[in-house]
């Protein structure tokens, strides 16, 4: 049986669902009262500077209980179902760790209510009060706090990848640094790096492009 505090609330959000390389990080923050978060200047982590996110991360993790689930590219590639289902399972794992009475989650499914129901079922907490909404990180301070923890954690992990592989960028397909890194690595090694999500369409496209360029070298 999961130990829960029926009066407490948590917010859950993830960072790195869409990137072509690096982990996905799901984070949760547990408080007794959402009013505790007022006055901190919390917003969706994407709207804050990296420095300010780091400051808030330190304050949040010092004052409140947090939980983090990190999924590697290999785990993401090996998932049995859709990314939405995989993300729901990560949200559920965070909620189980925190044991709240009420959970606020940032829905990644087009059907927010369905996402919330899936998370509740996967959490094994049928009595959990669930609020699942799109853009919850903008609407609720508790989810904004979780967004900051997830984003800072992922950014630090991606920075560690740069220590190993050299500049990898943000990991998103729209980042030219990331694409240049993947093209160069695949051209040199003949396969994607371990930090890449090999099932992503972007990787397939880069492999095809590099192969065509290599073939052209023979003519």
N, C-alpha and C positions, 0 to 999 in steps of 0.2 A: 504494500500500500504506500502511495506517495504521501509524504508529510507535507501538508499545505497550511498556509496561513490565510484564512478566508478573508481577512481584512486587508491584506497587502495586494499591490498591483505591480505588474511588470510590463515593460514595453520590449518589443523584439523587432529587430530589423537586420538585414544582411547587406554586406558590401561585396561586390565582385561576382555577381551572378552571371553577368554577360561577357567579361573579359576572355580573351583567347589564351591568356597565360596567367599563372599565379593562382592562389587559393580563393575560395569563397569563404568569407567569415560571417557567421551569424552571431549576434550578441544580444544579450538581454540585461536590463537593469531593473532591480526590485526596490520599491519604496513602500512606506506605510501610507503615504499621502502624496498625491501628485503636486500639492501645493509646495512641498519641500523643494521642488525644482524651479520655482518661480524666482526670477531675479538673476538667474545665472546667464541669461542671454542665449539660451538654447534655441537652435534652429536646426533644420536639416543639415547634416554635416557637409553636404556639397556646397552650401552657401557660405561656409566659413573658411577663413584662411587656414593653411596647415598649422601655423603657429597657434592660432586660437583654438583649433581642434585639439592640439596637444595639451594646451592648458586645461581645457574642459575635461579631456580624458583623465588627466591626473586628479582633478577634483571629484569627478564622478566615481572613479574606481576607489578613491580614498573614503568617500562618504557613504557609498551604498554598495550593496551586494551586486555583483555582476557575474555573468556566465558567458562563455565564448565557445563556439564550436567551429573548428577550422577543417575544411575539406580540401584535400589536395587535388591537383589536376587529375591524377590517376584515379582517385575516388570518384571524381565527377564523371570521368569517362566511363567508369565501370558501373554507374548507377543503373538500376534495373528499369526505371521508368522515365517520365518526363522531368525536365528541370523544375517545373512547378511542384511536382510531387516530391522531388528531392529536397527542394527548398522548404516545403511544408514539414518534412521530417526533421530538418535542421531546426526550424522554429520550435517544433515539439520537444526536441532534445533540450533546448535551452530552457523552455518552460518547465520541463520535468526537474531540471537542476535547481531552479529557483523556487518552485512550489507555491506560486501565487494563488490568490482567490480569483483574481481578474487579470486577464492578459489583453494587451493592446498589440496588434500585429499589423505590419505594413503588408497588405495583400499584393502578391505578385501575379495572381490569377486575374483574368478579366472579370471573373465572378468573385467579388470579395467575400460574400457570405459563404460560398463553397470553399474558398481557401481557409476561412476560419473554422468551418466544420471539420475539414480534413486535419487541420492542426490539432484541434481538440481531440479528435479520435486517435490520432497518432500519439498524443501526449499520454494517453491512458488516464485522463482526468475528466471523467464525464460531467462532473459538477462545475467545471471551470467556466467562469463567465468570460465570454470571448467577444472582443470588439475588433473586427477585421475590416479595415478600410484602405482604399487607395490613397496614396500620399499621406499616410498616417504620420510620417516623420515631420510633415509640415503642420499637421492638425493637433498633435498631442505632444506635450513636452517629454513625456516618458519614452515615447518612441524616438523623438529627436535625440534624447540621451543615448539610447541604444544605437542609433545611427552613428553617433560620434565614436562610441567604443568600437563598433564594427569597422568603420572607415580607418581609424588610426591604427588598429591592429593589422588590418590588411596592408596599409601603406608601409608599415614597418617590415612586414614579411616580404613585400615586393622589393623593398630596399635591400634586404638580405640577398635576394636573387641577383640584384645588380652587383653585389660583392662577389658572387660566384661566376656570373656570366658576362659581366660588363653591363653597360646601359641597356635596360630592357623596356624603358618607358613605363607607362601606367598599366600596360597589359591589355588595354582596350583596342579593338580593331581599328578605331578611328585615330589612334595615336601613330604618327609616322615613325617615331622612334621604335615602337614595338614591332611594326611591320618590317622595318629595316633590319632589326635584330633577328627576327625569324627568317627572313630571306637569306641573310648572311650565314646563319647557323645551318639551315637546311642545305644551302649550297655547299658548305664546307664538309658537313658530316653525313649528308644524304638522308637525314631523318630529323624530325622535330626534337627540340630539347625536352628534357624531363619536366620542365616547368610549364610546358604548353599543354593545352587541352586538345589532344590529338583527334578527337571526334568533331571538333568545331569545323564548320564550313570554311572559315578563314584559313585554317591550316591546309585543308585540301586545295584551296585555290592557290596558295603560295607554293605548295609542292608542284602543282601542275605548271605554274608560271616558271619556276626555277628549272623544271625538267625541259620545258620548251626552250628556255635560254641556253641550257647546256647542249641540247640537240642542235641548236642553231650554230654553236661553236664548231661543229664538224663540217659546216658548209661554207 
